Amino acid sequence: MKTIGLISDTHGYLDDSVFKHFENCDEIWHAGDFGTIELAEKLKAFKPLRGVYGNIDGQDIRSQYPEHLRFTCEELNVWITHIGGYPGKYSPAIREEIYRNPPGLFITGHSHILKVIYDKKISCLHLNPGAAGKQGWQKVRTLLRFSISAEKIHNLDVIELVKI
C-alpha cells in the first residue's frame, strides 16, 4: 500500500502546512502549474515527487516534467495531466485516448475546483485536488491525500488549507 499526497496549481506558493499534511505520504503527485522550479525542488527534497507541467510553467519545469504522465502504482493504472477536463467533459486533446485506453485513476489540475468523480462509462476515478496556491479565484485552498493498494483507492481525505 502507498499513501499519496496530491497537490496542484501552487503557482509558486507552497504553504508550510503541506509538509505536515503529507508527512506520512510515500509520494507526492503534482498535477501542474508548479509556478517555480524551486517549489518543485522543495517537494522533491521532502518526498519522491511525480508531476506534470501546467500551462503557466516555464521551460525549466517543462524540461523536467512531462505534459502527460502515465504509470502504474500498486497495480492501478494512473494518468496525470494538467488540462484534461472531467467525466462527460474531457478535453479534446485527451478524449480519444481516455476512451480507447482508460486509466483506473485520472488526475487533473487547472480548474482550481476540487473534484472527485467516478466515470462509470470507463470505470475510472477522476481526481482534481483543486488549487493549493494563492493565485486564482478559489476561496479555499485544497489538497487530497489517499492510499492505493492493488487497484483500489482507500482513505481519501480532502484537506483545506488556511483561507486566503
Phi and psi restraints in degrees (value plus and minus 20) as a CYANA .aco file:
   2 LYS   PHI    -143.0  -103.0
   2 LYS   PSI     122.9   162.9
   3 THR   PHI    -127.3   -87.3
   3 THR   PSI     111.0   151.0
   4 ILE   PHI    -136.7   -96.7
   4 ILE   PSI     116.4   156.4
   5 GLY   PHI    -122.8   -82.8
   5 GLY   PSI     102.2   142.2
   6 LEU   PHI    -131.9   -91.9
   6 LEU   PSI     107.7   147.7
   7 ILE   PHI    -159.5  -119.5
   7 ILE   PSI     134.2   174.2
   8 SER   PHI    -176.1  -136.1
   8 SER   PSI     145.7   185.7
   9 ASP   PHI      28.1    68.1
   9 ASP   PSI      33.0    73.0
  10 THR   PHI     -98.2   -58.2
  10 THR   PSI     -47.2    -7.2
  11 HIS   PHI      29.8    69.8
  11 HIS   PSI      20.0    60.0
  12 GLY   PHI      66.6   106.6
  12 GLY   PSI     -21.6    18.4
  13 TYR   PHI    -134.5   -94.5
  13 TYR   PSI     104.7   144.7
  14 LEU   PHI    -142.0  -102.0
  14 LEU   PSI      88.6   128.6
  15 ASP   PHI     -86.2   -46.2
  15 ASP   PSI     112.5   152.5
  16 ASP   PHI     -77.7   -37.7
  16 ASP   PSI     -48.8    -8.8
  17 SER   PHI     -88.1   -48.1
  17 SER   PSI     -36.5     3.5
  18 VAL   PHI     -77.3   -37.3
  18 VAL   PSI     -59.4   -19.4
  19 PHE   PHI     -85.4   -45.4
  19 PHE   PSI     -55.9   -15.9
  20 LYS   PHI     -88.9   -48.9
  20 LYS   PSI     -66.5   -26.5
  21 HIS   PHI     -86.0   -46.0
  21 HIS   PSI     -49.2    -9.2
  22 PHE   PHI    -124.1   -84.1
  22 PHE   PSI      -9.2    30.8
  23 GLU   PHI     -82.1   -42.1
  23 GLU   PSI     -50.9   -10.9
  24 ASN   PHI    -117.4   -77.4
  24 ASN   PSI      -8.2    31.8
  25 CYS   PHI    -105.0   -65.0
  25 CYS   PSI     128.8   168.8
  26 ASP   PHI    -103.6   -63.6
  26 ASP   PSI     -54.0   -14.0
  27 GLU   PHI    -162.7  -122.7
  27 GLU   PSI     138.5   178.5
  28 ILE   PHI    -136.8   -96.8
  28 ILE   PSI     114.8   154.8
  29 TRP   PHI    -136.5   -96.5
  29 TRP   PSI     110.6   150.6
  30 HIS   PHI    -135.6   -95.6
  30 HIS   PSI     104.5   144.5
  31 ALA   PHI    -113.7   -73.7
  31 ALA   PSI      10.6    50.6
  32 GLY   PHI      78.3   118.3
  32 GLY   PSI     145.3   185.3
  33 ASP   PHI      42.3    82.3
  33 ASP   PSI      34.0    74.0
  34 PHE   PHI     -77.9   -37.9
  34 PHE   PSI     -68.2   -28.2
  35 GLY   PHI      79.6   119.6
  35 GLY   PSI     -66.4   -26.4
  36 THR   PHI    -163.4  -123.4
  36 THR   PSI     130.4   170.4
  37 ILE   PHI     -88.4   -48.4
  37 ILE   PSI     -49.0    -9.0
  38 GLU   PHI     -82.6   -42.6
  38 GLU   PSI     -58.5   -18.5
  39 LEU   PHI     -83.9   -43.9
  39 LEU   PSI     -65.0   -25.0
  40 ALA   PHI     -80.1   -40.1
  40 ALA   PSI     -61.7   -21.7
  41 GLU   PHI     -84.8   -44.8
  41 GLU   PSI     -57.7   -17.7
  42 LYS   PHI     -82.5   -42.5
  42 LYS   PSI     -64.5   -24.5
  43 LEU   PHI     -84.9   -44.9
  43 LEU   PSI     -62.3   -22.3
  44 LYS   PHI     -85.2   -45.2
  44 LYS   PSI     -52.9   -12.9
  45 ALA   PHI     -92.7   -52.7
  45 ALA   PSI     -43.8    -3.8
  46 PHE   PHI    -105.4   -65.4
  46 PHE   PSI     -67.0   -27.0
  47 LYS   PHI    -167.8  -127.8
  47 LYS   PSI     139.9   179.9
  48 PRO   PHI     -75.6   -35.6
  48 PRO   PSI     116.0   156.0
  49 LEU   PHI    -142.7  -102.7
  49 LEU   PSI     112.4   152.4
  50 ARG   PHI    -139.0   -99.0
  50 ARG   PSI     123.1   163.1
  51 GLY   PHI    -185.4  -145.4
  51 GLY   PSI     150.3   190.3
  52 VAL   PHI    -149.1  -109.1
  52 VAL   PSI     136.7   176.7
  53 TYR   PHI    -102.6   -62.6
  53 TYR   PSI     134.7   174.7
  54 GLY   PHI    -132.9   -92.9
  54 GLY   PSI     158.4   198.4
  55 ASN   PHI     -85.2   -45.2
  55 ASN   PSI     -41.7    -1.7
  56 ILE   PHI    -113.6   -73.6
  56 ILE   PSI     -28.4    11.6
  57 ASP   PHI     -96.5   -56.5
  57 ASP   PSI     119.9   159.9
  58 GLY   PHI    -104.6   -64.6
  58 GLY   PSI    -197.0  -157.0
  59 GLN   PHI     -82.2   -42.2
  59 GLN   PSI     -50.8   -10.8
  60 ASP   PHI     -80.8   -40.8
  60 ASP   PSI     -60.5   -20.5
  61 ILE   PHI     -98.5   -58.5
  61 ILE   PSI     -62.3   -22.3
  62 ARG   PHI     -82.1   -42.1
  62 ARG   PSI     -46.8    -6.8
  63 SER   PHI     -96.3   -56.3
  63 SER   PSI     -37.7     2.3
  64 GLN   PHI    -128.7   -88.7
  64 GLN   PSI     -43.4    -3.4
  65 TYR   PHI    -146.4  -106.4
  65 TYR   PSI     115.6   155.6
  66 PRO   PHI    -100.9   -60.9
  66 PRO   PSI     152.2   192.2
  67 GLU   PHI     -94.1   -54.1
  67 GLU   PSI     -60.0   -20.0
  68 HIS   PHI    -144.7  -104.7
  68 HIS   PSI     119.3   159.3
  69 LEU   PHI    -151.0  -111.0
  69 LEU   PSI      96.9   136.9
  70 ARG   PHI    -139.0   -99.0
  70 ARG   PSI     114.5   154.5
  71 PHE   PHI    -180.9  -140.9
  71 PHE   PSI     152.3   192.3
  72 THR   PHI    -131.7   -91.7
  72 THR   PSI     111.5   151.5
  73 CYS   PHI    -146.6  -106.6
  73 CYS   PSI      96.7   136.7
  74 GLU   PHI      31.9    71.9
  74 GLU   PSI      24.8    64.8
  75 GLU   PHI      54.5    94.5
  75 GLU   PSI     -18.9    21.1
  76 LEU   PHI    -119.7   -79.7
  76 LEU   PSI     105.9   145.9
  77 ASN   PHI     -97.4   -57.4
  77 ASN   PSI     102.8   142.8
  78 VAL   PHI    -139.6   -99.6
  78 VAL   PSI     119.2   159.2
  79 TRP   PHI    -150.1  -110.1
  79 TRP   PSI     102.9   142.9
  80 ILE   PHI    -136.1   -96.1
  80 ILE   PSI     111.2   151.2
  81 THR   PHI    -170.8  -130.8
  81 THR   PSI     131.7   171.7
  82 HIS   PHI     -93.4   -53.4
  82 HIS   PSI     -71.9   -31.9
  83 ILE   PHI    -130.4   -90.4
  83 ILE   PSI      79.9   119.9
  84 GLY   PHI    -152.5  -112.5
  84 GLY   PSI     -27.5    12.5
  85 GLY   PHI      56.7    96.7
  85 GLY   PSI    -175.5  -135.5
  86 TYR   PHI    -176.5  -136.5
  86 TYR   PSI     150.1   190.1
  87 PRO   PHI     -68.9   -28.9
  87 PRO   PSI     110.4   150.4
  88 GLY   PHI      65.8   105.8
  88 GLY   PSI     -37.1     2.9
  89 LYS   PHI    -161.7  -121.7
  89 LYS   PSI      28.1    68.1
  90 TYR   PHI     -87.5   -47.5
  90 TYR   PSI     127.5   167.5
  91 SER   PHI     -81.0   -41.0
  91 SER   PSI     119.7   159.7
  92 PRO   PHI     -74.8   -34.8
  92 PRO   PSI     -50.4   -10.4
  93 ALA   PHI     -86.5   -46.5
  93 ALA   PSI     -43.8    -3.8
  94 ILE   PHI    -139.6   -99.6
  94 ILE   PSI     -29.5    10.5
  95 ARG   PHI     -72.8   -32.8
  95 ARG   PSI     -70.6   -30.6
  96 GLU   PHI     -81.1   -41.1
  96 GLU   PSI     -65.6   -25.6
  97 GLU   PHI     -86.8   -46.8
  97 GLU   PSI     -60.2   -20.2
  98 ILE   PHI     -88.1   -48.1
  98 ILE   PSI     -51.8   -11.8
  99 TYR   PHI     -99.5   -59.5
  99 TYR   PSI     -52.2   -12.2
 100 ARG   PHI     -97.5   -57.5
 100 ARG   PSI     -57.6   -17.6
 101 ASN   PHI    -159.7  -119.7
 101 ASN   PSI      49.3    89.3
 102 PRO   PHI     -89.2   -49.2
 102 PRO   PSI     120.8   160.8
 103 PRO   PHI    -101.5   -61.5
 103 PRO   PSI     151.8   191.8
 104 GLY   PHI    -103.3   -63.3
 104 GLY   PSI     -46.0    -6.0
 105 LEU   PHI    -156.6  -116.6
 105 LEU   PSI     102.5   142.5
 106 PHE   PHI    -136.9   -96.9
 106 PHE   PSI     100.3   140.3
 107 ILE   PHI    -137.5   -97.5
 107 ILE   PSI     111.3   151.3
 108 THR   PHI    -153.3  -113.3
 108 THR   PSI     150.8   190.8
 109 GLY   PHI    -148.8  -108.8
 109 GLY   PSI    -155.6  -115.6
 110 HIS   PHI      54.9    94.9
 110 HIS   PSI     -66.0   -26.0
 111 SER   PHI     -95.9   -55.9
 111 SER   PSI     -39.3     0.7
 112 HIS   PHI      46.0    86.0
 112 HIS   PSI      -6.3    33.7
 113 ILE   PHI    -132.7   -92.7
 113 ILE   PSI     100.7   140.7
 114 LEU   PHI     -86.2   -46.2
 114 LEU   PSI     108.6   148.6
 115 LYS   PHI    -158.9  -118.9
 115 LYS   PSI     118.7   158.7
 116 VAL   PHI    -154.1  -114.1
 116 VAL   PSI      85.0   125.0
 117 ILE   PHI    -154.9  -114.9
 117 ILE   PSI     110.7   150.7
 118 TYR   PHI    -115.2   -75.2
 118 TYR   PSI     106.2   146.2
 119 ASP   PHI    -115.1   -75.1
 119 ASP   PSI      79.1   119.1
 120 LYS   PHI     -82.5   -42.5
 120 LYS   PSI     -52.2   -12.2
 121 LYS   PHI     -79.4   -39.4
 121 LYS   PSI     -56.9   -16.9
 122 ILE   PHI    -140.9  -100.9
 122 ILE   PSI      -9.6    30.4
 123 SER   PHI      32.8    72.8
 123 SER   PSI      36.5    76.5
 124 CYS   PHI    -157.2  -117.2
 124 CYS   PSI     114.9   154.9
 125 LEU   PHI    -111.9   -71.9
 125 LEU   PSI     108.8   148.8
 126 HIS   PHI    -124.4   -84.4
 126 HIS   PSI     109.5   149.5
 127 LEU   PHI    -145.1  -105.1
 127 LEU   PSI     115.9   155.9
 128 ASN   PHI    -152.5  -112.5
 128 ASN   PSI      97.3   137.3
 129 PRO   PHI     -95.6   -55.6
 129 PRO   PSI     -17.8    22.2
 130 GLY   PHI      57.5    97.5
 130 GLY   PSI    -176.5  -136.5
 131 ALA   PHI    -135.5   -95.5
 131 ALA   PSI     115.0   155.0
 132 ALA   PHI    -121.6   -81.6
 132 ALA   PSI     -28.8    11.2
 133 GLY   PHI    -111.2   -71.2
 133 GLY   PSI    -199.2  -159.2
 134 LYS   PHI    -116.5   -76.5
 134 LYS   PSI     -31.9     8.1
 135 GLN   PHI    -100.2   -60.2
 135 GLN   PSI     119.8   159.8
 136 GLY   PHI      96.1   136.1
 136 GLY   PSI    -198.7  -158.7
 137 TRP   PHI    -116.5   -76.5
 137 TRP   PSI     -26.2    13.8
 138 GLN   PHI     -80.8   -40.8
 138 GLN   PSI     124.5   164.5
 139 LYS   PHI    -111.8   -71.8
 139 LYS   PSI     -46.8    -6.8
 140 VAL   PHI    -146.5  -106.5
 140 VAL   PSI     112.0   152.0
 141 ARG   PHI    -109.8   -69.8
 141 ARG   PSI     116.6   156.6
 142 THR   PHI    -154.3  -114.3
 142 THR   PSI     137.9   177.9
 143 LEU   PHI    -156.0  -116.0
 143 LEU   PSI     145.0   185.0
 144 LEU   PHI    -145.8  -105.8
 144 LEU   PSI     129.0   169.0
 145 ARG   PHI    -157.4  -117.4
 145 ARG   PSI     115.1   155.1
 146 PHE   PHI    -177.2  -137.2
 146 PHE   PSI     145.9   185.9
 147 SER   PHI    -135.9   -95.9
 147 SER   PSI     130.3   170.3
 148 ILE   PHI    -145.5  -105.5
 148 ILE   PSI     109.9   149.9
 149 SER   PHI    -159.2  -119.2
 149 SER   PSI     115.9   155.9
 150 ALA   PHI      33.2    73.2
 150 ALA   PSI    -142.9  -102.9
 151 GLU   PHI    -128.4   -88.4
 151 GLU   PSI       1.2    41.2
 152 LYS   PHI    -133.7   -93.7
 152 LYS   PSI     127.4   167.4
 153 ILE   PHI    -126.9   -86.9
 153 ILE   PSI     111.5   151.5
 154 HIS   PHI    -147.2  -107.2
 154 HIS   PSI     140.6   180.6
 155 ASN   PHI      30.5    70.5
 155 ASN   PSI      30.8    70.8
 156 LEU   PHI     -96.4   -56.4
 156 LEU   PSI      97.8   137.8
 157 ASP   PHI    -133.3   -93.3
 157 ASP   PSI     113.7   153.7
 158 VAL   PHI    -114.1   -74.1
 158 VAL   PSI     108.0   148.0
 159 ILE   PHI    -135.7   -95.7
 159 ILE   PSI     104.1   144.1
 160 GLU   PHI    -120.1   -80.1
 160 GLU   PSI     107.2   147.2
 161 LEU   PHI    -106.3   -66.3
 161 LEU   PSI     148.5   188.5
 162 VAL   PHI     -74.0   -34.0
 162 VAL   PSI     118.9   158.9
 163 LYS   PHI     -79.7   -39.7
 163 LYS   PSI     130.1   170.1
